Amino acid sequence: MDDHKKKIEAILFATGKSLSLEELARLCATNSTDLIKQALQELQKEYSQKDTSLELVGENDFYKLAVKKDYQGTIKDLLPKTELDKSLLETLSVIAWKQPMTQSEVVKVRGTLTYDHVKILKEAGYVESEKLGRTRKLKLTSKFYDYFDISREELKDKFKNVKDVSEDLEKTAKEKKIEPFSVAIPDRLLIQEK
């Protein structure tokens, strides 16, 4: 078991991204995902008891070695800056907010530049799409969660009050007799780079 824990730790450290139980089993040269899961649980327990800046994070059978939130400020200047400008980040934020979401819904919120934005976001690997009638269904990829170092649950928590804010924006827009979706997305709703 110790050998598997050391292999898993080395793999997660070297890759720097989330890996599935199946990927970890393959890389550890075993067919037993149960053995890998047991080793991961032991590693998680060890990391939680150690006085270290690292933690083993797992969600939906995907695991990664990450820097604890208390130490992320220390390394922020070492991480590459996002290649996405503010406009692309706003479109990505809308997709993240309501995913899965149709491209036509995003166009209503962000305008016709959405088509270009979705193309760029797909090429960058943050968004994937599938045909849905005359439009496309958009959702986030695992690269998105890895890049922004956020779990699906953390993302849901960040957006839990967005519905209320969105309804307020639409109400204000109707009162001022402007198109509801021409109101800019408030900066506090944008996904912030870590």
Rosetta blueprint (number, residue, H / E / L):
1 M L
2 D H
3 D H
4 H H
5 K H
6 K H
7 K H
8 I H
9 E H
10 A H
11 I H
12 L H
13 F H
14 A H
15 T H
16 G L
17 K L
18 S L
19 L E
20 S E
21 L H
22 E H
23 E H
24 L H
25 A H
26 R H
27 L H
28 C L
29 A L
30 T L
31 N L
32 S L
33 T H
34 D H
35 L H
36 I H
37 K H
38 Q H
39 A H
40 L H
41 Q H
42 E H
43 L H
44 Q H
45 K H
46 E H
47 Y H
48 S H
49 Q H
50 K L
51 D L
52 T L
53 S L
54 L E
55 E E
56 L E
57 V E
58 G E
59 E E
60 N L
61 D L
62 F E
63 Y E
64 K E
65 L E
66 A E
67 V E
68 K L
69 K H
70 D H
71 Y H
72 Q H
73 G H
74 T H
75 I H
76 K H
77 D H
78 L H
79 L L
80 P L
81 K L
82 T L
83 E L
84 L L
85 D L
86 K H
87 S H
88 L H
89 L H
90 E H
91 T H
92 L H
93 S H
94 V H
95 I H
96 A H
97 W H
98 K H
99 Q L
100 P L
101 M E
102 T E
103 Q H
104 S H
105 E H
106 V H
107 V H
108 K H
109 V H
110 R H
111 G L
112 T L
113 L L
114 T H
115 Y H
116 D H
117 H H
118 V H
119 K H
120 I H
121 L H
122 K H
123 E H
124 A H
125 G L
126 Y L
127 V E
128 E E
129 S E
130 E E
131 K E
132 L E
133 G L
134 R L
135 T E
136 R E
137 K E
138 L E
139 K E
140 L E
141 T L
142 S H
143 K H
144 F H
145 Y H
146 D H
147 Y H
148 F L
149 D L
150 I L
151 S L
152 R H
153 E H
154 E H
155 L H
156 K H
157 D H
158 K H
159 F L
160 K L
161 N L
162 V H
163 K H
164 D H
165 V H
166 S H
167 E H
168 D H
169 L H
170 E H
171 K H
172 T H
173 A H
174 K H
175 E H
176 K L
177 K L
178 I L
179 E L
180 P H
181 F H
182 S H
183 V L
184 A L
185 I L
186 P L
187 D H
188 R H
189 L H
190 L L
191 I L
192 Q L
193 E L
194 K L
